[in-house]
């Protein structure tokens, strides 16, 4: 029996979208996640408590972007998950403000959505 070939995250592409952010493109921002949620009808309900509404996004702090009009559209913090076989997947995260439940969204799905809108 032949073993399947090992691949790195750089080799794995779903519908032409890499599973892992590599820093080569524009950073994903809060508004990108909001646009994705609106377009996909993502429910604002928490699966762990009665909260239904806004969630706290995990955002990067960027010098010079913390004040004024652009302060609400900061880059998303990107979480890197390394699988046992070495594949890398990246996600954006958000926290329920009531119970602290932490949910993640695969960044490739946000990129796929952006590409469908010509971004």
N, C-alpha and C positions, 0 to 999 in steps of 0.2 A: 504494500500500500504506500502510495506516494504522499508525502506531507505537502500541504498547501504552502505556497511561497509566503514568506513574511513580508509585510509592507510597512513602510513608515507612514505617518500622517500626511506627509507630502505627496504620497502616491495615491491616497484615497480621496476620491472625488465623488460626491453625490450630485447628480444633475449638474455637473460642472461647478459645484460650490465646495470649496475645501471645508473639511470638518473643523479645522483649527484656524483661528486668526493668526496671521504671521507678522502683523505690523506693516505689511506692504501697502495697504490701502488706507483710506480715510478712516479714522476711528468711528466706531458705532457710538451714537450719542443718545441721550434720553429721548429726544423727539423721534428718533428712528424706532425705538422700542414702543413708544406710544402709537406711532403710525401703524406698526405691525399689529399691535393689540386691537386697534380700531378696525383695521381691514379684516382681521381674522375673527372678529366678534369674541375676543377673549373675555371670559367672565371675570368681573372684579371680586367675586366671592372667594373667601378663603376656604380651603377644604378642611381646615382644622378648628375653626371657630365661627361665630356668627358675623364676623366682619364682612362688609360688602362696600367697597369704595377704593380710594387711592391706596397704593402700596408704596413703600419706601424703596427706591431703586438704589442699587450699589453703584456709586459714581466715583470717578477719579477726581482728585483735586488737582487742578491745573493752575499754575501761577498766572495771574492776570485774567482768569476766567471766573473768579469767584464772586464777582460783584456785577451789578447792573443787569441789563437786558438778557445777556447770554448766560447768566449764571444758572438758569434752569435747564440749559441744554449742554451740560457737561458730558464728557466722554464716559461711557459705561465702563465699570470695572469688568475685566474679563477674567473668568476663572478657567484654568487649564486643568483638564482631567487626563492623566496618562493611564492608559489601559495596560494590563499585564503584558500584552504583546507589543507594547511600545507605541501604539496609536495614540494620537492626541486629539482631544475634542475640546472645544471651548464653548462656554456659556456666559450669559449675562444673568445677573441675579437680582432678586427683589425680596423684601421682607414684609410680612403682614405687620402693620403697626400695632395690632392688638395682641396677638399671641406669639409673634416672632417666627412663625413658620417661614422658612426660606425656600423659595421656588426659583428654578432656573429655566432658561430658554436657550436652546441651541442656537449659536450665532449663525450657523449656516442657513437656518430657516429665515432669519432676518435678512441676510444677504440675498437669499433666493427671492424674497418678497421685494426687496429694493430693485433687483434686476428686472423683475416683472413690471415694474413701474418706470423703467428706464433710468434708474439712478446709478 
